[in-house]
C-alpha cells in the first residue's frame, strides 16, 4: 500500500479511537445535570459519581486527539495547514472548551463548597456540549466539501461552515455522544442512576436512529460513494442493537454496539472524503492525499515509529480500563475532603 494512503487510513483510526473513547466522556459530561435526582445532597453525590466514572480515563482519552493532530501535521502538512487555518474559529472554541473542562475536572474536588462545585459542573457541561456539536459540524463540512481556491486555501469564512448539512451533522454527534455516555453510565454504575441511564439511553437511541439515520442517507445520496452504504447499514444495525441490548439490560453489548456505530460514522466520513483530504465544494480545487502528503522518507520513518509505539499505547490504555472496570454507586462516594474557602483564606493571610 502507498504510505500516504496508509497514513490517511491510520489517521482515520486515530479519530475513531478519539470519538469512541472521548465520546462517552462528552456524554457523561453533558448528562451531569440531567441524570442526578433527589435532594441537594443526593444529587451532589450522584454528580460526583458520574465524574468518578470517567475520572481515571478522560485525560488519557484526549491523547488520541493530540496524536491525530500530530500525525496530520507530520504526514499531511498541507492538509493540516488548510484545515487548521480554515477551521480556525471552531477549532479554537473546541480547544478552549476542552481546557475549561479539564481544569474543572481537576479542581472540582479541591474545595468543599457547593457554589464552587456548581461552577465546575457548569464548566464540565459547557466543555462537553461545545465539542460534541462542533466536531460534527467540522466533519460534516469535510464530507460536503468546502470552498478552496487554486492554492487549496479555505476562502469560505466562518459562517459558510454553518450550512444546514453541517448543522445537522453537529446534531448527529451530539445525540450519538449523549447515547454513548448514557450507555456508559449504565455500564459503570449500579443502583437508581443505572436504571435512569438505561431509560434515557432508550429514548436517545430512538432519537439517534432518526437524526443520524437521516443525516447518513443525506450524506450518502449527496456527497458519498457507493461502498460506504456498507458503513451506513452497519451503523443502522448497531443502533438497533443498542436499543435491543439496552432494553435487555446487557449494558456491555449496548456499549460495544454504540462504539460500532461511531466506528461506522468515521468510515462514512473518511470514505466520503477519499481520495481527497479536503474535498472542494462541488468538486472544485480539492486537495488530494497525494498533493497533501509528506515525502516518502518522512512517511517511512513515521511508519516505523508508529508500528513500535502504537501497540504499547494500546496495551497501557487497555490495562487502565481493566484496572478501573468495577461498577460504582453512591455508597462508594465518600464525604468531601476539599479545603473550605475559610481555610484557604486563613492559609493565605
C-alpha positions in Angstrom: 0.0 0.0 0.0 1.2 3.5 -0.8 2.3 5.1 2.5 0.3 8.2 2.0 -2.9 6.1 1.8 -1.7 4.0 4.8 -1.4 7.2 6.9 -4.8 8.5 5.7 -6.3 5.3 7.0 -4.2 5.4 10.2 -5.4 9.0 10.9 -9.0 7.7 10.4 -8.2 5.0 13.0 -6.8 7.7 15.4 -10.0 9.7 15.0 -12.0 6.6 15.6 -10.2 6.0 18.9 -10.8 9.6 19.9 -14.5 9.7 19.1 -15.3 6.3 20.6 -13.4 7.0 23.9 -13.8 10.7 24.3 -17.4 10.3 23.0 -18.6 8.7 26.2 -16.6 11.3 28.2 -18.6 14.1 26.5 -21.8 12.2 27.0 -21.2 11.8 30.7 -20.3 15.5 31.0 -23.4 16.6 29.2 -25.6 14.3 31.5 -24.1 15.8 34.6 -27.2 17.9 35.4 -29.7 15.5 33.7 -29.3 12.2 35.4 -28.9 13.1 39.1 -32.1 13.1 41.2 -33.2 13.5 44.8 -32.4 16.2 47.4 -29.4 18.5 47.0 -27.1 16.2 49.0 -28.0 13.2 47.0 -27.8 15.0 43.6 -24.3 16.1 44.6 -23.3 12.5 45.4 -24.6 11.3 42.0 -22.8 14.1 40.2 -19.6 13.1 41.9 -20.4 9.5 41.0 -20.7 10.5 37.3 -17.4 12.4 37.4 -15.7 9.4 39.1 -16.8 7.0 36.3 -14.6 8.9 33.8 -12.1 10.4 36.3 -9.3 7.8 35.7 -9.6 7.8 31.9 -10.8 11.1 30.5 -7.3 12.7 30.1 -5.9 9.5 28.5 -8.8 9.5 26.0 -7.7 13.0 24.8 -4.3 11.7 23.8 -6.0 10.3 20.7 -6.9 13.8 19.6 -3.3 15.0 20.2 -1.9 12.0 18.2 -4.4 12.5 15.4 -3.4 16.2 15.1 0.3 15.5 15.3 0.0 12.7 12.7 -1.8 15.0 10.4 0.8 17.7 10.8 3.7 15.3 10.1 2.1 13.1 7.4 0.0 15.7 5.5 1.3 19.2 6.3 -0.7 20.9 3.6 -3.9 19.3 4.9 -3.0 20.4 8.4 -2.4 24.0 7.2 -5.6 24.2 5.2 -7.7 22.6 7.9 -6.4 24.5 10.9 -6.4 27.9 9.1 -9.8 27.5 7.5 -11.5 25.9 10.6 -9.6 28.2 13.0 -12.5 29.6 14.9 -14.5 26.4 15.6 -11.2 24.6 16.5 -10.3 27.4 18.8 -13.7 27.1 20.5 -13.2 23.4 20.9 -9.7 23.9 22.4 -11.0 26.5 24.9 -13.9 24.2 25.8 -11.5 21.2 26.4 -9.2 23.4 28.5 -12.0 24.7 30.7 -13.4 21.2 31.0 -10.1 19.7 32.0 -9.5 22.4 34.7 -13.0 21.8 36.1 -12.4 18.0 36.3 -9.1 18.5 38.2 -10.2 21.2 40.6 -13.8 20.3 41.3 -13.0 18.3 44.4 -10.3 20.6 45.7 -12.7 22.9 47.5 -15.6 21.7 49.6 -18.1 24.3 48.6 -21.5 23.9 46.9 -21.1 27.1 44.8 -17.7 26.0 43.6 -19.0 22.6 42.7 -21.8 24.1 40.7 -19.4 26.4 38.7 -17.2 23.4 38.0 -20.2 21.3 36.9 -21.2 24.2 34.5 -17.7 24.3 33.1 -17.7 20.5 32.6 -21.1 20.7 30.8 -20.2 23.6 28.6 -16.8 21.9 27.8 -18.7 18.8 26.8 -21.6 20.3 24.8 -19.5 22.6 22.7 -17.1 20.0 21.3 -19.9 17.4 20.9 -21.6 19.8 18.5 -18.7 21.4 16.8 -16.9 18.1 15.9 -20.0 17.1 14.0 -20.1 20.4 12.2 -16.4 20.2 11.2 -16.6 16.6 9.9 -19.8 17.2 8.1 -18.1 20.1 6.2 -15.3 17.7 5.2 -17.9 15.3 3.8 -19.8 18.1 2.0 -16.7 19.9 0.7 -15.5 23.4 1.5 -14.7 26.5 -0.7 -11.0 26.2 -1.7 -9.0 28.4 -4.0 -6.5 27.2 -6.5 -3.8 27.2 -3.8 -6.0 24.9 -1.7 -6.7 27.7 0.9 -10.1 27.9 2.5 -11.9 31.0 1.4 -15.4 30.4 2.6 -15.3 32.1 6.0 -16.8 31.0 9.3 -20.5 31.4 8.5 -20.1 29.2 5.4 -19.3 26.3 7.8 -22.7 26.7 9.4 -24.7 25.3 6.5 -27.7 23.1 7.0 -25.9 19.8 6.3 -23.1 20.7 8.8 -25.6 21.8 11.5 -27.5 18.5 11.2 -24.1 16.8 11.4 -23.4 18.6 14.7 -26.8 17.4 16.0 -25.8 13.8 15.0 -22.6 13.8 17.0 -24.4 15.4 19.9 -27.1 12.7 20.0 -24.6 9.9 19.4 -22.3 11.1 22.2 -25.3 11.5 24.6 -26.3 7.9 23.8 -22.8 6.7 24.2 -22.5 8.4 27.5 -25.8 7.2 28.9 -24.9 3.6 27.9 -21.5 4.0 29.6 -23.1 5.3 32.8 -25.5 2.3 32.8 -22.4 0.0 32.3 -20.3 1.6 35.0 -22.8 2.4 37.8 -25.2 0.5 40.0 -28.5 1.4 41.7 -31.0 4.0 40.8 -28.8 6.0 38.5 -28.1 2.9 36.4 -31.8 2.4 35.9 -32.2 6.1 34.9 -29.3 5.9 32.5 -30.9 2.8 30.8 -34.2 4.6 30.4 -32.6 7.7 29.0 -30.5 5.5 26.6 -33.7 4.0 25.2 -35.0 7.5 24.4 -31.7 8.7 23.0 -31.4 5.5 20.9 -34.7 6.3 19.1 -33.6 9.9 18.6 -30.2 8.7 17.2 -32.0 6.4 14.7 -34.0 9.3 13.3 -31.3 12.0 13.4 -28.2 10.0 12.5 -30.1 7.8 10.0 -31.5 10.8 8.2 -28.1 12.6 8.0 -26.3 9.4 6.8 -28.8 8.9 4.0 -28.5 12.6 3.1 -24.7 12.3 3.1 -24.7 9.1 1.1 -27.0 10.4 -1.6 -25.5 13.8 -2.0 -21.8 13.6 -1.2 -20.6 10.0 -0.7 -19.7 7.0 -2.8 -21.3 3.6 -3.3 -19.3 1.3 -1.0 -19.9 3.5 2.1 -23.5 2.3 2.1 -22.0 -0.7 4.0 -21.0 1.7 6.8 -24.5 3.2 6.8 -26.0 -0.3 7.1 -23.7 -1.3 9.9 -24.4 1.9 11.8 -28.2 1.3 11.4 -27.9 -2.2 12.6 -25.7 -1.1 15.5 -28.2 1.5 16.7 -31.0 -1.1 16.6 -28.7 -3.4 18.5 -28.1 -0.8 21.1 -31.8 -0.4 21.7 -32.3 -4.2 22.0 -29.3 -4.8 24.2 -30.2 -1.8 26.5 -33.8 -3.0 26.9 -32.5 -6.5 27.8 -30.1 -5.0 30.4 -27.0 -6.0 28.5 -25.1 -2.8 29.0 -21.8 -4.3 27.8 -23.2 -5.3 24.5 -25.0 -2.0 24.2 -21.8 0.0 24.8 -19.9 -2.2 22.3 -22.6 -1.7 19.6 -22.6 2.1 20.4 -18.9 2.1 19.7 -19.5 0.2 16.4 -21.9 3.0 15.4 -19.2 5.6 15.9 -16.6 3.5 14.0 -19.1 3.3 11.1 -19.6 7.0 11.2 -15.8 7.6 10.8 -15.7 5.1 7.9 -18.5 7.0 6.3 -16.7 10.4 6.8 -13.3 9.3 5.6 -14.7 7.1 2.9 -16.7 10.1 1.5 -13.5 12.2 1.5 -11.3 9.7 -0.2 -9.1 10.2 -2.4 -9.1 13.8 -1.0 -8.2 15.1 2.4 -10.0 18.4 1.8 -12.8 18.0 -0.8 -13.6 21.1 -2.6 -17.2 22.3 -2.6 -18.8 20.8 -5.8 -15.5 19.0 -6.5 -13.6 22.2 -7.3 -9.9 22.6 -6.2 -10.0 19.6 -3.9 -6.8 18.8 -2.0 -5.9 15.2 -2.7 -4.0 12.7 -0.5 -1.0 12.8 -2.9 -0.9 16.6 -3.0 -1.0 17.0 0.8 1.4 14.2 1.9 4.9 14.5 3.1 7.9 12.9 1.4 8.2 9.1 1.3 11.2 9.2 3.6 9.2 11.1 6.3 6.3 8.7 6.0 8.6 5.7 6.2 10.2 6.9 9.4 6.8 7.7 10.9 5.5 4.2 10.0 8.4 2.5 11.8 7.8 4.7 14.9 4.1 4.0 14.8 4.5 0.3 14.5 6.7 0.2 17.6 4.9 2.6 19.9 1.2 2.1 19.0 1.0 -1.4 20.5 2.5 -0.1 23.7 0.0 2.7 24.0 -2.9 0.4 23.3 -1.7 -2.1 25.9 -1.3 0.6 28.5 -4.8 2.1 27.9 -6.4 -1.4 27.9 -4.7 -2.1 31.2 -6.1 1.2 32.6 -9.6 0.3 31.6 -9.2 -3.2 33.1 -8.0 -1.8 36.4 -10.9 0.6 36.7 -13.5 -1.9 35.4 -15.7 -2.1 38.5 -19.1 -0.6 38.8 -19.6 2.3 41.1 -22.6 3.5 43.2 -23.3 6.4 45.6 -22.2 4.3 48.5 -18.6 4.4 47.1 -18.7 8.2 47.2 -17.0 9.5 50.5 -17.7 12.8 52.2 -16.0 15.8 50.5 -12.4 16.3 51.8 -11.5 19.5 49.9 -10.5 22.7 51.5 -13.1 25.3 52.6 -12.8 28.9 51.5 -12.2 29.9 55.1 -9.2 27.5 55.4 -7.9 28.9 52.1 -8.2 32.5 53.4 -6.5 31.5 56.7 -3.7 29.9 54.9 -3.2 32.9 52.6 -3.4 35.5 55.3 
